[in-house]
Amino acid sequence: MAAMVDACGVVRLDTFPSIPAMGTAAPCLPRWPVVTFAVLALWLFPLVGHHDSTEARILMGRIVVTEYISVDGVIEAPSGTETFKRAGWIDDIPRGAEGDQFKADETLAADAQLLGRTTYEAFAAAWPQYEGELADKFNSMPKYVVSTTLKNPQWNNTTVIGGNVVDEVAELKQRFERDILVHGSARLAQMLIEHDLVDALHLLVYPVIVGAGKRLFDDTSATKRLRLAETRNFSDGVHLLVYERAA
């Protein structure tokens, strides 16, 4: 006996001689839900993959260069007792409570610090003398100092990077999930910018022309596009500019 096909286009099993009758045939169901599910599945699977890759990017650490910077781009010795003859050019310009809170939040949200030797030594001499939540964070968080001459760092939780800086910094971004802060450290910041390793710039612009000293930006091998992510005005004309690397 030949197998019969029902109105739905499905072979009826009870028409095969070797298969017992299955009883009353089920009502004919339209096929479009099956096709729709297949189409939806093909549409959703790429989105699942996209979600995973986006999550991976979010979980990767960011290199954030954070600077006190003058209108003419100087970042050298904004405060403190360095030998730079124009040191302390922000000392008489208060940034106010909102500016203080921004700097505190920035530090507390970070996982690590990445510093050049000069900035590292200035921090290492000062921060262990302070107490409180911010000081505890500075003193306990992992610190990476780029130097070929520093051998025995004394500040707690310090690692010296003396080899291939570009490769080791790229590895750091894989190791942490939140921000890795680069304070000061002009030459280091310039190198990171040149190699497209900087994910964000936090610039506190002070209304002063220093007229001499190390500047943040130097010549680069190509144009670097940025996106303005945030801007705020603090006390006495101090202006926050947050830039992120353009996609």
N, C-alpha and C positions, 0 to 999 in steps of 0.2 A: 504494500500500500504506500502510495506517495504521501509525504508529509504535506500538511495543509498550512496555509498562511492566513492568519486572521485579519480583521479589518485594520488592525494597527500595523500590519506589515511584520508581525512577529510570528515565528514558526511555532505552531501549537505542539507541545510535547506529547499530548495524548494521541496524536495522529501517527506517532512512530509505533510500529508493531511491537517492539521490544520494551516499551515503556508503558506501565499501567496508566489508566485514565487518571487525570489529576483533578477531576471534578469540574465544577462549573467554571468557565473561563472568567477571569477578572475583567472588570470594565476596562475599556480602552483608555489609556492615559496618554495625553499629548507628549510628544518627545521634546518640546522646546525647553522645559526646565533642565533637562540633561545637557542640552547644547549650551544653554545659558550658564550653567555651572562650569562647564569646560572653559567657556570664554572668560568668565570671571576669574577662574583659577589662573589662566594665562596672564590676565591683567594684574592680579594681586601678587603673584610670585616675584615679579621684578620689583614691586614696591617693598616687599619684605627684605629683599637684598639691599635695596636703597636704604631702608631704615637701619639695617645692621651697619652699613658703611658709615652712615651719618653718626650713629652712636659711637663708633670707633673713633671718628674724628673728634667728637665732643670729649671723649675720655682721654685724649692725648693732651699732654701738658702744653702750655703756651709760653713762649718767651716774650716777656713784657719789659721793655726798656722804660724806666721811669726816671724822669729828670726834673730838677729845678733848672730852668733855662731863661736866659735873658732875651730881650727883644732882638738882639744881634746874634743870638745862637750860642752864647757862651754857657758852658756847664761846669767849668772848673771852679773848685773851692767856693761854692755858694755860701757856705758857712764854715766856721771852724778856725783852726790855727795853722793852716797850711802855709808854706813859704810863698805862694803866689801873692804878689804885691797888692792885688785887688781882692783878696779873699774876704768873704763875709758880706757880699753884695746883696744878700737877702735878709740880713740880720735885723735891719730896722724897717722891714716891710712885712707886717703880720698878714698871714693868710686867713685868720679868723677861725672860729670854731668849726665851721663847715669844711674848711680846708684841712684842718687837723683831723677831722673825722674821716675824710677821704683817704688820707695817708694811712690812718690806722686800719680802716677797712681793707685797703689794698694789701697791707702786710698780713693781716689775719686770714685773708682769702688765698694766700700763696702757700705752695708746698716747699719751695726751696729758693735760695739765692744763688746767682751766678755773678761773680765779681772779678774785676781786674785787681792786680796786686795792690795798687795805691789805695783804692777805695776799700779793699778788704782790710788793709792794715789800719786805716783810720777807724773803721767800724770796730775792729777787734780791740782797739785801745779804748774805745768809748763804751760800747754797749754792755760789756760785763759789769760795769759799775752801776747800771740802772736796775730798777725793780719794777714790777707791775706786769700786766698782761702783754703789753706790746714788747717790753724788754724780754720777757720770758719767751715770746715767739721768736724774736730775733736771735736770741742766744741758743735756742734749742733746735731750730729748723736746720735742715741740711744746707751747707754752704759749699759752693764749688768756686775755687779761685784759680784763674788762668795765670800760670806763671811757670817759667822755666828755671827760676832761681830759688823759689821758696821751697824749703825742704822739711821743716818741722813746724807746721802751723799750730799755734797754741789755742786758738779759739775753738770752742766745743763744736764737734760734728762738722769738721772741715775736711774736704777732699781737694787735693791739688790736681788740676788738669794741666799736664805739661806736654802732651803728645799732639795728636791731630785734633785741634780744637773743634773744627767744623764737624767731624765725625762724632766726637764725644758729646758735643752739644745736641746734635740730632738724636743721639741715643738717650740723652737726658729727657728729651721731650716724650720719648716712649716710656720712660720709667715713671713719670709723674702724671697725675690726672688734672692738676690745677696749675696755677701760674708759677713760673720761675722768674723771679724779679732780677732785673739788672739795674742796679743803682749806679749813677755816675759812670765811671769806667769808660771814658771816651773812646779809647782805641778799640776796646773789646766791642762796644756798641757799634762802632763803624764797621768792624769786621763782620758782625752778625747781620747788619743791614746789607752789606755787600753780598753775602751768601744767602740772602732771603730766608734767614732763620728767625727774624723778628716777626711776631704775630701781632703785636700791639705796641703803641707808643703812648705813654702817659706823660704829657708835658704840662708842668705848672709854669706858665709864662709870667715872669715878673716884669713890671713896668720900669725897666732900667736898661741902659746901654752900658755894658761893662767896657767895651772898647779894646779888650785884649784877653788872651787866655784860650784854653782848649775849647773848641766848638764841637757840637754833637755831629753835625753833618760834614762829610768830606766827599771828595770825588768818588763816584761809583762807575762801574763798567757799563751800566745801563740805567734807564729811567725806572724809578720805583713808584708804582701807583699805590695810593692810600685811599682809605674811606674814612671820612669824619664820622665817628660813632657817637661822640658825646661832647658837649661843651657846657661849661659852668663858669659863673663869675663868683669869685670869692672876695674877701675883704681887701681894701686898698688897691684895687685894680689887678689883683692876681687872677689869672685866667687859666682854667683847665681846658686842655684840648686832648681828647682821646682819639687816636687814629688806629685803625686796623688795616692790615694788608688787604688790598683789593683782590678779589677773586680773579 
